[in-house]
């Protein structure tokens, strides 16, 4: 009997649908699937209120953990053959609940010396969040063996409009009947079951070295060179904003609220003015960066982890 634990945090239900479809290919008489939903002591509401949506930014980006409800003793006492970790991206970092789990004593118990496959559901920029997750897996002495990253395939500015509509409105529908549905497409969610096939093979053979190449053949990861550049630069700027705002007070502090308003305006300018300029510069310099871009694609598609 193979023991597989699925650890996830999903506000909207989209991520759960994805991991559920992936694990549907693992369902068999000799596989015991256990689902562990990470649960904060103070749950984050969905849909978000605009003020709360921005107020979570400093703690999210700086990876400051929140209090969680402990996993059951049954989960903590069992040794798993594989852990599938599903997470979403909040402000270029793993969501606060997932980050909190990965920094907990429970994660150390569950993940140590255990193969882990990560599943990311994001708007489009997930690369640096995955690097942060990889570091936390390394600290927990987990064996990182595979990654699946599903994103909104629409162009950046369209996905910005639709994701805000979804997060603040709570409905994954077509805004005004004109814009596409936000998030990962229904087609990609439904077809996520294909990723379970190579995972199942690796599970039963206990050979994970070929898992990520097999997942890549199924289009499990697409690395956009431009978004790698944008993600990297945005992390530098977000670091300055987050460290500035966190010093103004805890969540809800009036002094902090004022700076979050400034950050909101910064995001609007960055997305609608600076990002198109950065994209044009990227296109112009692309021929000079082909070798670096090739290395980036190979690294971010792989399960290699740089020690920081």
Residue pairs with C-beta under 8 A, 6 or more apart in sequence:
1 30
1 31
1 32
2 30
2 31
2 32
2 81
2 82
2 203
2 204
3 32
3 34
3 78
3 79
3 80
3 81
3 82
4 23
4 26
4 31
4 32
4 33
4 34
4 80
4 81
4 82
4 83
4 84
4 203
5 34
5 35
5 36
5 75
5 78
5 80
5 82
5 83
5 84
5 110
6 19
6 23
6 33
6 34
6 35
6 36
6 83
6 84
6 86
7 36
7 38
7 83
7 84
7 85
7 86
7 101
7 110
8 15
8 16
8 19
8 35
8 36
8 37
8 38
8 84
8 85
8 86
8 87
8 119
9 15
9 37
9 38
9 86
9 87
9 88
9 95
9 97
9 98
9 101
10 16
10 37
10 86
10 88
11 44
11 46
11 88
12 46
12 166
12 172
12 183
14 121
14 172
14 183
14 184
14 189
15 86
15 87
15 88
15 119
15 121
16 37
16 86
17 189
18 86
18 119
18 121
18 150
18 184
18 189
18 192
19 84
19 86
19 119
19 192
21 189
21 190
21 191
21 192
21 193
21 196
22 84
22 119
22 148
22 192
22 193
22 195
22 196
22 199
23 33
23 84
23 196
24 193
24 196
25 193
25 194
25 195
25 196
25 197
25 199
25 200
26 33
26 196
26 199
26 200
26 203
27 33
28 200
31 200
31 203
34 75
34 78
34 80
36 71
36 75
38 68
38 97
38 98
38 100
38 101
39 68
39 69
39 97
40 66
40 67
40 68
40 69
40 96
40 97
40 100
41 66
41 67
41 68
41 69
42 66
42 67
44 52
44 56
44 96
44 97
45 52
46 167
46 170
47 166
47 167
47 168
47 169
47 170
48 167
48 168
49 168
50 168
51 257
51 260
53 167
53 168
54 260
54 263
54 264
55 251
55 252
55 256
55 257
55 260
56 90
56 91
56 96
56 251
57 91
57 241
57 242
57 245
57 260
57 263
58 64
58 242
58 243
58 245
58 246
58 256
59 66
59 96
59 246
59 251
60 90
60 91
60 93
60 95
60 96
60 99
61 91
61 92
61 93
61 238
61 239
61 241
61 242
62 242
62 243
62 246
63 93
63 94
63 99
63 103
63 132
64 96
64 246
65 96
65 99
65 100
65 103
65 104
66 96
66 97
66 100
67 100
68 97
68 100
68 101
68 104
70 76
70 106
71 106
71 110
75 110
76 106
76 109
76 110
79 114
80 110
80 114
81 114
81 115
81 203
81 206
82 114
82 115
82 116
82 117
82 199
82 203
83 110
83 111
83 114
83 115
83 116
83 117
83 142
84 116
84 117
84 118
84 119
84 199
85 98
85 116
85 117
85 118
85 119
85 133
86 118
86 119
86 120
86 121
87 94
87 95
87 98
87 118
87 119
87 120
87 121
87 129
87 133
88 94
88 95
88 98
88 120
88 121
88 122
89 95
89 120
89 122
89 123
89 125
89 126
89 129
90 96
91 238
92 125
92 128
92 129
92 231
92 234
92 235
92 238
93 99
93 128
93 129
93 132
94 102
94 129
94 132
94 133
94 136
98 133
99 132
99 136
101 107
102 133
102 136
102 137
102 140
103 136
107 136
107 140
108 140
108 141
111 137
111 140
111 141
111 142
112 140
112 141
112 142
113 141
113 142
113 143
114 142
114 143
115 142
115 143
115 145
115 202
115 208
116 137
116 142
116 143
116 144
116 145
117 145
117 146
117 147
117 148
117 199
117 211
118 130
118 133
118 137
118 144
118 146
118 147
118 148
119 147
119 148
119 149
119 150
120 126
120 129
120 130
120 147
120 148
120 149
120 150
121 150
121 151
121 183
121 184
122 129
122 149
122 150
122 151
122 152
123 151
123 152
123 159
123 160
123 163
123 183
124 151
124 152
124 156
124 159
124 224
124 227
125 227
125 230
125 231
125 234
126 149
126 151
126 231
127 223
127 227
127 228
127 231
127 232
127 300
128 231
128 232
128 235
130 147
130 149
130 300
131 306
134 144
134 305
135 305
135 308
137 144
137 305
138 144
138 305
138 307
143 208
144 303
144 305
145 202
145 208
145 211
145 212
145 303
146 199
146 202
146 208
146 211
146 212
146 215
146 220
146 303
147 212
147 215
147 220
147 221
147 303
148 192
148 195
148 215
148 220
148 221
149 220
149 221
149 222
150 184
150 188
150 189
150 192
151 184
151 222
152 159
152 162
152 163
152 182
152 183
152 184
152 185
153 185
153 188
154 162
154 180
156 271
156 275
157 271
157 272
158 179
158 180
159 182
160 271
161 175
161 179
162 175
162 179
162 180
162 181
162 182
162 183
163 182
163 183
165 171
165 175
165 179
165 182
166 172
166 182
166 183
172 181
172 182
172 183
173 181
174 180
174 181
175 182
194 218
195 215
195 218
195 220
198 210
198 211
198 214
198 215
198 218
199 211
199 215
201 214
202 208
202 210
202 211
202 214
212 220
212 301
212 302
212 303
215 221
216 301
221 300
221 301
223 296
223 297
223 300
223 301
225 282
225 286
225 289
225 293
225 296
225 297
226 279
226 282
228 296
228 300
229 278
229 282
230 275
230 278
233 278
234 270
237 270
241 263
241 266
244 259
245 256
245 259
245 260
245 263
248 255
248 256
248 258
248 259
249 255
249 256
250 256
286 293
